[in-house]
Amino acid sequence: MITGSAVYHVVEAMAPLYTAAALGFASVRWLKAFSAEQCAGINHFVAIYAVPVLIFQMVSTNNPYAMNGRLVAADTLQKAVMLLGLMAWAAWESRPSRRGGSKVSASAASPLQWVVTAFSVAALPNTIIMGVPLLGGMYGPVSKELMKQIVVMQFCVWYNVVIFIYEYMAARRAATAVMDGGSAKISPASPGEATPPEKLARDGVVAAEPAHEVTVDIEITEVVAASTAQKGVTDNTTTAALAEEVSTGEDAKAAAAKEEASPPARKTTAPSVGHIALKAGKKVLKIPNTYASFLGLIWSLIAFKCGIKMPKIIDDSLFTIQTTAVGLSMFASGTFIARQSRFVPCGYPIASMSMVLKFLIGPVVMLLASLAIGMHGTLLHIAVVQAALPLAVTSFVYAEEYKVHADIMSTGVILGIFISLPVTIVYYILLGL
């Protein structure tokens, strides 16, 4: 049974988050202490330095040999089912028949943007900041290590998947922009295409005289029987033929030289999906998050197998940076809201839908996945309740970094922390019946 002291511990964990967000909001909205470029710099620092160090610390201190297999399997199944379902919807929406057969511009909203946003909202909870104190009060100290295992899987697998989707969309937009820019530079009357005089007349352009064309007409006539007439015509015909041949040869050489001097037509073939995916994959491998997760995993495998510890000088250096991750993430979320015209930037309908995704669909899918794996008892309850935790603030950091639905993410973080406490208590009571 959750006690009053446990609720107070949850409020203790929530208060610093709102303090940082309120300070960021006030610094931009009222104090005018930061410009938009400086706010972007703060978020960039969090994404490039603070979060990767936090990822390394979380992964490197987790014992990979003592992870709960069923919990990891249920968590993986829930996220995989949701991601595949959203990808299937995106493929359906991307069909030409669904879009009226028209070409979609690079600036148009892509279904993939909604895929990564909906997946982050529904399946990536704040398991450490909110989960540890809340579930600790409900189910005891055992929940702390289970929460850590879930967040390690998020950092090692699912955030890398999210970043890959972001990079894939960025690479596709860049390829589309290059195609559009290249085709725009090609003259409408490109070589090999004739512009109708009627169109030139409609556009108010005076049509130029057509280029000189060499036409050879071959006409078969009757042979004159008289030899005298044939001889007289032969001399004149030979002279005219020689002159025409010379003229034709010169015109052919001039046409060939003009064709060689003309630049080749620019190719505007769209790159394949595999090419764009390969480019995005190479970009992901260069991101600090990828290095942090895999280096942390390698260290944990060695450290817990051989019984060695991180040197204190390195551990303290990393601790100094990692402690800035959560606070500056919430601060950046506050500065983002302050730069919007309204407190709920994405609008109330979308905010309501995101709350449904977060607190209803996500936990229900987790319940079904856990039952399919064969979980029961306290472990099942922990798995479902942690799925109802608020949106992880790291998701906002990446959304703001890649400029994809940051308004929805910031709303999900701020409102989600408010709503999560009563919602998780309701799930706790229902699961205990």
LOBA-954527 format. One record per residue (C-alpha): residue number from 1; x, y, z. Coordinates in nm, 2 decimals. Example, Ala and Ser with C-alpha at 12.3 -4.5 7.8 and 13.67 -1.06 7.14 Angstrom:
# LOBA-954527
{1, {1.23, -0.45, 0.78}} {2, {1.37, -0.11, 0.71}} 
***
This chain:
# LOBA-954527
{1, {0.00, 0.00, 0.00}} {2, {0.14, 0.34, -0.10}} {3, {0.18, 0.57, 0.20}} {4, {0.17, 0.94, 0.26}} {5, {0.55, 0.95, 0.30}} {6, {0.59, 0.77, -0.04}} {7, {0.38, 1.04, -0.21}} {8, {0.59, 1.31, -0.04}} {9, {0.90, 1.15, -0.18}} {10, {0.75, 1.16, -0.53}} {11, {0.67, 1.53, -0.48}} {12, {1.03, 1.58, -0.36}} {13, {1.15, 1.43, -0.69}} {14, {0.91, 1.65, -0.89}} {15, {0.98, 1.98, -0.73}} {16, {1.33, 2.03, -0.86}} {17, {1.22, 1.95, -1.21}} {18, {0.96, 2.22, -1.21}} {19, {1.20, 2.46, -1.04}} {20, {1.44, 2.43, -1.34}} {21, {1.16, 2.46, -1.59}} {22, {1.01, 2.76, -1.42}} {23, {1.35, 2.93, -1.41}} {24, {1.40, 2.87, -1.78}} {25, {1.06, 3.01, -1.85}} {26, {1.11, 3.32, -1.64}} {27, {1.46, 3.38, -1.79}} {28, {1.33, 3.41, -2.14}} {29, {0.97, 3.54, -2.10}} {30, {1.02, 3.81, -1.84}} {31, {1.40, 3.86, -1.77}} {32, {1.50, 3.84, -2.14}} {33, {1.83, 3.68, -2.03}} {34, {1.87, 3.44, -2.32}} {35, {1.82, 3.48, -2.70}} {36, {1.69, 3.21, -2.92}} {37, {2.04, 3.12, -3.03}} {38, {2.16, 3.09, -2.67}} {39, {1.87, 2.87, -2.58}} {40, {1.96, 2.65, -2.88}} {41, {2.31, 2.64, -2.75}} {42, {2.20, 2.52, -2.41}} {43, {1.99, 2.24, -2.56}} {44, {2.29, 2.15, -2.79}} {45, {2.52, 2.11, -2.49}} {46, {2.27, 1.88, -2.32}} {47, {2.24, 1.67, -2.64}} {48, {2.61, 1.65, -2.72}} {49, {2.77, 1.63, -2.37}} {50, {2.54, 1.60, -2.07}} {51, {2.30, 1.32, -2.20}} {52, {2.58, 1.10, -2.34}} {53, {2.77, 1.12, -2.01}} {54, {2.45, 1.03, -1.83}} {55, {2.39, 0.74, -2.06}} {56, {2.75, 0.61, -2.00}} {57, {2.70, 0.63, -1.63}} {58, {2.37, 0.45, -1.63}} {59, {2.48, 0.17, -1.86}} {60, {2.83, 0.12, -1.71}} {61, {2.69, 0.08, -1.35}} {62, {2.42, -0.17, -1.45}} {63, {2.50, -0.53, -1.40}} {64, {2.42, -0.70, -1.74}} {65, {2.45, -1.05, -1.59}} {66, {2.17, -0.99, -1.34}} {67, {1.90, -0.84, -1.56}} {68, {1.55, -0.97, -1.54}} {69, {1.49, -1.15, -1.86}} {70, {1.11, -1.15, -1.86}} {71, {1.09, -0.77, -1.78}} {72, {1.34, -0.69, -2.06}} {73, {1.15, -0.92, -2.30}} {74, {0.81, -0.76, -2.22}} {75, {0.95, -0.41, -2.25}} {76, {1.11, -0.50, -2.58}} {77, {0.79, -0.66, -2.71}} {78, {0.58, -0.36, -2.61}} {79, {0.81, -0.11, -2.79}} {80, {0.86, -0.33, -3.09}} {81, {0.49, -0.38, -3.14}} {82, {0.42, -0.01, -3.11}} {83, {0.70, 0.09, -3.34}} {84, {0.60, -0.16, -3.61}} {85, {0.24, -0.06, -3.58}} {86, {0.33, 0.30, -3.63}} {87, {0.56, 0.22, -3.92}} {88, {0.28, 0.03, -4.09}} {89, {0.05, 0.33, -4.05}} {90, {0.32, 0.55, -4.20}} {91, {0.37, 0.32, -4.50}} {92, {-0.01, 0.33, -4.55}} {93, {-0.02, 0.71, -4.53}} {94, {0.27, 0.75, -4.77}} {95, {0.10, 0.57, -5.06}} {96, {0.05, 0.80, -5.36}} {97, {-0.32, 0.72, -5.36}} {98, {-0.36, 0.84, -5.01}} {99, {-0.19, 1.17, -5.10}} {100, {-0.39, 1.23, -5.42}} {101, {-0.10, 1.12, -5.64}} {102, {0.07, 1.46, -5.60}} {103, {0.43, 1.51, -5.52}} {104, {0.50, 1.60, -5.16}} {105, {0.73, 1.89, -5.10}} {106, {1.03, 1.86, -4.87}} {107, {0.87, 2.10, -4.62}} {108, {0.55, 1.89, -4.59}} {109, {0.50, 1.70, -4.27}} {110, {0.61, 1.34, -4.30}} {111, {0.43, 1.05, -4.14}} {112, {0.76, 0.95, -4.00}} {113, {0.76, 1.26, -3.79}} {114, {0.44, 1.14, -3.62}} {115, {0.58, 0.79, -3.59}} {116, {0.89, 0.90, -3.39}} {117, {0.68, 1.15, -3.19}} {118, {0.40, 0.90, -3.10}} {119, {0.65, 0.63, -3.02}} {120, {0.86, 0.86, -2.79}} {121, {0.54, 0.98, -2.61}} {122, {0.39, 0.64, -2.56}} {123, {0.69, 0.41, -2.50}} {124, {0.98, 0.61, -2.35}} {125, {0.89, 0.69, -1.98}} {126, {1.09, 0.88, -1.72}} {127, {1.19, 0.57, -1.52}} {128, {1.48, 0.72, -1.32}} {129, {1.37, 1.06, -1.20}} {130, {1.00, 0.98, -1.14}} {131, {1.00, 0.60, -1.15}} {132, {1.25, 0.52, -0.87}} {133, {1.08, 0.72, -0.59}} {134, {0.72, 0.65, -0.70}} {135, {0.76, 0.27, -0.75}} {136, {0.99, 0.25, -0.46}} {137, {0.70, 0.37, -0.24}} {138, {0.46, 0.12, -0.40}} {139, {0.67, -0.20, -0.44}} {140, {0.98, -0.15, -0.23}} {141, {1.35, -0.13, -0.31}} {142, {1.34, -0.41, -0.57}} {143, {1.18, -0.17, -0.82}} {144, {1.49, 0.05, -0.83}} {145, {1.71, -0.20, -1.01}} {146, {1.42, -0.30, -1.24}} {147, {1.38, 0.07, -1.34}} {148, {1.75, 0.09, -1.41}} {149, {1.73, -0.21, -1.64}} {150, {1.45, -0.06, -1.84}} {151, {1.63, 0.28, -1.88}} {152, {1.95, 0.09, -1.99}} {153, {1.76, -0.08, -2.26}} {154, {1.61, 0.26, -2.37}} {155, {1.96, 0.42, -2.39}} {156, {2.13, 0.13, -2.56}} {157, {1.86, 0.04, -2.81}} {158, {1.55, 0.26, -2.84}} {159, {1.70, 0.60, -2.83}} {160, {1.94, 0.49, -3.10}} {161, {1.64, 0.38, -3.30}} {162, {1.48, 0.72, -3.25}} {163, {1.79, 0.90, -3.35}} {164, {1.82, 0.69, -3.66}} {165, {1.47, 0.79, -3.76}} {166, {1.55, 1.15, -3.70}} {167, {1.87, 1.12, -3.91}} {168, {1.68, 0.93, -4.18}} {169, {1.43, 1.21, -4.22}} {170, {1.71, 1.47, -4.22}} {171, {1.89, 1.28, -4.50}} {172, {1.58, 1.24, -4.70}} {173, {1.50, 1.61, -4.67}} {174, {1.85, 1.69, -4.78}} {175, {1.82, 1.46, -5.08}} {176, {1.49, 1.61, -5.18}} {177, {1.62, 1.96, -5.15}} {178, {1.92, 1.88, -5.38}} {179, {1.68, 1.73, -5.63}} {180, {1.45, 2.03, -5.62}} {181, {1.74, 2.27, -5.64}} {182, {1.90, 2.09, -5.93}} {183, {1.58, 2.07, -6.13}} {184, {1.50, 2.44, -6.07}} {185, {1.83, 2.54, -6.23}} {186, {1.74, 2.35, -6.55}} {187, {1.59, 2.58, -6.81}} {188, {1.23, 2.50, -6.90}} {189, {1.34, 2.49, -7.26}} {190, {1.61, 2.23, -7.20}} {191, {1.80, 2.07, -7.49}} {192, {1.60, 1.82, -7.67}} {193, {1.26, 1.98, -7.59}} {194, {1.10, 2.23, -7.82}} {195, {0.88, 2.51, -7.67}} {196, {0.56, 2.55, -7.87}} {197, {0.52, 2.89, -8.03}} {198, {0.17, 2.92, -7.89}} {199, {0.31, 2.89, -7.53}} {200, {0.57, 3.16, -7.61}} {201, {0.30, 3.38, -7.74}} {202, {0.08, 3.33, -7.43}} {203, {0.38, 3.41, -7.21}} {204, {0.44, 3.73, -7.40}} {205, {0.77, 3.62, -7.54}} {206, {0.86, 3.68, -7.90}} {207, {0.95, 3.36, -8.07}} {208, {1.29, 3.35, -8.23}} {209, {1.34, 3.23, -8.58}} {210, {1.39, 2.85, -8.60}} {211, {1.74, 2.72, -8.63}} {212, {1.86, 2.62, -8.98}} {213, {1.76, 2.27, -9.07}} {214, {1.93, 2.07, -9.34}} {215, {1.67, 1.88, -9.54}} {216, {1.77, 1.64, -9.82}} {217, {1.48, 1.56, -10.06}} {218, {1.53, 1.26, -10.27}} {219, {1.32, 1.26, -10.58}} {220, {1.31, 0.98, -10.85}} {221, {1.24, 1.11, -11.20}} {222, {1.20, 0.94, -11.53}} {223, {1.52, 0.89, -11.73}} {224, {1.53, 1.09, -12.04}} {225, {1.60, 0.87, -12.34}} {226, {1.78, 1.12, -12.55}} {227, {2.15, 1.10, -12.48}} {228, {2.21, 1.47, -12.57}} {229, {1.96, 1.59, -12.31}} {230, {2.11, 1.35, -12.05}} {231, {2.46, 1.48, -12.10}} {232, {2.36, 1.85, -12.07}} {233, {2.18, 1.79, -11.74}} {234, {2.46, 1.57, -11.59}} {235, {2.71, 1.86, -11.57}} {236, {2.47, 2.09, -11.39}} {237, {2.35, 1.82, -11.16}} {238, {2.70, 1.72, -11.06}} {239, {2.80, 2.07, -10.97}} {240, {2.48, 2.13, -10.76}} {241, {2.53, 1.80, -10.58}} {242, {2.89, 1.88, -10.49}} {243, {2.79, 2.22, -10.35}} {244, {2.50, 2.07, -10.15}} {245, {2.73, 1.80, -10.01}} {246, {2.98, 2.06, -9.89}} {247, {2.71, 2.27, -9.73}} {248, {2.56, 1.96, -9.56}} {249, {2.90, 1.85, -9.42}} {250, {2.96, 2.20, -9.27}} {251, {2.62, 2.21, -9.11}} {252, {2.66, 1.86, -8.96}} {253, {3.00, 1.96, -8.81}} {254, {2.86, 2.27, -8.66}} {255, {2.56, 2.08, -8.51}} {256, {2.80, 1.82, -8.36}} {257, {3.02, 2.09, -8.21}} {258, {2.72, 2.26, -8.06}} {259, {2.60, 1.93, -7.91}} {260, {2.94, 1.86, -7.75}} {261, {2.96, 2.21, -7.61}} {262, {2.61, 2.18, -7.45}} {263, {2.63, 2.07, -7.08}} {264, {2.47, 1.73, -7.01}} {265, {2.13, 1.72, -6.85}} {266, {2.13, 1.70, -6.47}} {267, {2.01, 1.38, -6.33}} {268, {1.72, 1.42, -6.09}} {269, {1.66, 1.05, -5.99}} {270, {1.56, 1.02, -5.63}} {271, {1.80, 0.82, -5.41}} {272, {1.69, 0.48, -5.30}} {273, {1.56, 0.41, -4.95}} {274, {1.86, 0.19, -4.89}} {275, {2.10, 0.47, -4.98}} {276, {1.93, 0.71, -4.75}} {277, {1.92, 0.46, -4.47}} {278, {2.29, 0.38, -4.51}} {279, {2.37, 0.75, -4.49}} {280, {2.16, 0.79, -4.18}} {281, {2.32, 0.48, -4.02}} {282, {2.67, 0.62, -4.08}} {283, {2.56, 0.95, -3.92}} {284, {2.42, 0.77, -3.61}} {285, {2.75, 0.59, -3.56}} {286, {2.92, 0.93, -3.52}} {287, {2.68, 1.06, -3.26}} {288, {2.81, 1.07, -2.90}} {289, {2.50, 0.88, -2.77}} {290, {2.61, 0.58, -2.97}} {291, {2.96, 0.59, -2.83}} {292, {2.83, 0.64, -2.48}} {293, {2.59, 0.35, -2.48}} {294, {2.83, 0.09, -2.64}} {295, {3.13, 0.20, -2.43}} {296, {2.92, 0.18, -2.12}} {297, {2.80, -0.17, -2.22}} {298, {3.15, -0.29, -2.28}} {299, {3.27, -0.15, -1.95}} {300, {2.99, -0.31, -1.76}} {301, {3.05, -0.65, -1.92}} {302, {3.42, -0.63, -1.82}} {303, {3.37, -0.46, -1.48}} {304, {3.10, -0.69, -1.34}} {305, {3.28, -1.00, -1.48}} {306, {3.62, -0.92, -1.34}} {307, {3.51, -0.73, -1.03}} {308, {3.69, -0.40, -1.11}} {309, {3.57, -0.04, -1.04}} {310, {3.59, 0.28, -1.23}} {311, {3.88, 0.50, -1.11}} {312, {3.76, 0.77, -0.88}} {313, {3.91, 1.05, -1.08}} {314, {3.72, 0.95, -1.39}} {315, {3.40, 0.87, -1.20}} {316, {3.40, 1.22, -1.03}} {317, {3.47, 1.39, -1.37}} {318, {3.18, 1.22, -1.53}} {319, {2.96, 1.28, -1.23}} {320, {3.02, 1.66, -1.26}} {321, {2.88, 1.66, -1.62}} {322, {2.60, 1.41, -1.58}} {323, {2.44, 1.60, -1.30}} {324, {2.37, 1.88, -1.54}} {325, {2.17, 1.66, -1.78}} {326, {1.83, 1.65, -1.61}} {327, {1.83, 2.01, -1.47}} {328, {1.94, 2.17, -1.80}} {329, {1.69, 1.96, -2.00}} {330, {1.41, 2.09, -1.79}} {331, {1.55, 2.44, -1.81}} {332, {1.56, 2.41, -2.19}} {333, {1.20, 2.29, -2.19}} {334, {1.10, 2.60, -1.99}} {335, {1.29, 2.83, -2.24}} {336, {1.11, 2.66, -2.53}} {337, {0.77, 2.72, -2.38}} {338, {0.85, 3.08, -2.30}} {339, {0.93, 3.14, -2.67}} {340, {0.59, 3.02, -2.78}} {341, {0.28, 3.23, -2.81}} {342, {0.08, 3.01, -2.57}} {343, {0.15, 2.79, -2.27}} {344, {0.04, 2.47, -2.45}} {345, {0.23, 2.52, -2.78}} {346, {0.09, 2.22, -2.97}} {347, {-0.28, 2.30, -2.89}} {348, {-0.52, 2.13, -2.65}} {349, {-0.64, 1.86, -2.90}} {350, {-0.29, 1.73, -2.98}} {351, {-0.19, 1.76, -2.61}} {352, {-0.50, 1.55, -2.51}} {353, {-0.41, 1.29, -2.77}} {354, {-0.05, 1.27, -2.64}} {355, {-0.18, 1.22, -2.29}} {356, {-0.40, 0.93, -2.41}} {357, {-0.10, 0.78, -2.58}} {358, {0.11, 0.82, -2.27}} {359, {-0.13, 0.71, -2.00}} {360, {-0.36, 0.47, -2.17}} {361, {-0.23, 0.31, -2.49}} {362, {0.12, 0.27, -2.36}} {363, {0.03, 0.09, -2.04}} {364, {-0.23, -0.12, -2.21}} {365, {0.01, -0.25, -2.47}} {366, {0.26, -0.31, -2.19}} {367, {0.00, -0.51, -2.00}} {368, {-0.07, -0.73, -2.30}} {369, {0.30, -0.78, -2.38}} {370, {0.37, -0.88, -2.02}} {371, {0.09, -1.13, -2.02}} {372, {0.21, -1.27, -2.35}} {373, {0.56, -1.32, -2.19}} {374, {0.41, -1.49, -1.89}} {375, {0.46, -1.23, -1.62}} {376, {0.25, -1.21, -1.31}} {377, {0.24, -1.08, -0.96}} {378, {0.46, -0.78, -0.85}} {379, {0.67, -0.79, -1.16}} {380, {0.37, -0.75, -1.38}} {381, {0.24, -0.46, -1.17}} {382, {0.58, -0.29, -1.19}} {383, {0.60, -0.33, -1.57}} {384, {0.25, -0.17, -1.62}} {385, {0.29, 0.11, -1.37}} {386, {0.63, 0.22, -1.51}} {387, {0.47, 0.24, -1.86}} {388, {0.24, 0.51, -1.71}} {389, {0.52, 0.73, -1.60}} {390, {0.56, 1.07, -1.77}} {391, {0.75, 1.13, -2.09}} {392, {1.13, 1.13, -2.05}} {393, {1.28, 1.47, -2.07}} {394, {1.55, 1.33, -2.30}} {395, {1.29, 1.29, -2.57}} {396, {1.23, 1.67, -2.57}} {397, {1.61, 1.73, -2.60}} {398, {1.63, 1.52, -2.92}} {399, {1.30, 1.67, -3.06}} {400, {1.43, 2.02, -3.01}} {401, {1.77, 1.93, -3.15}} {402, {1.62, 1.79, -3.47}} {403, {1.33, 2.04, -3.48}} {404, {1.06, 1.77, -3.50}} {405, {0.75, 1.83, -3.29}} {406, {0.94, 1.99, -3.00}} {407, {0.61, 2.16, -2.90}} {408, {0.44, 1.82, -2.84}} {409, {0.74, 1.69, -2.64}} {410, {0.77, 1.99, -2.42}} {411, {0.39, 1.97, -2.34}} {412, {0.42, 1.60, -2.28}} {413, {0.70, 1.65, -2.03}} {414, {0.54, 1.94, -1.84}} {415, {0.18, 1.82, -1.83}} {416, {0.29, 1.45, -1.79}} {417, {0.47, 1.51, -1.47}} {418, {0.15, 1.67, -1.32}} {419, {-0.08, 1.40, -1.44}} {420, {0.15, 1.10, -1.38}} {421, {0.11, 1.09, -1.00}} {422, {-0.28, 1.04, -0.99}} {423, {-0.27, 0.81, -1.29}} {424, {0.00, 0.58, -1.15}} {425, {-0.19, 0.56, -0.82}} {426, {-0.51, 0.46, -1.01}} {427, {-0.31, 0.18, -1.20}} {428, {-0.16, 0.07, -0.86}} {429, {-0.51, 0.03, -0.71}} {430, {-0.66, -0.14, -1.02}} {431, {-0.37, -0.39, -1.04}} {432, {-0.40, -0.47, -0.67}} {433, {-0.77, -0.57, -0.70}} 
***
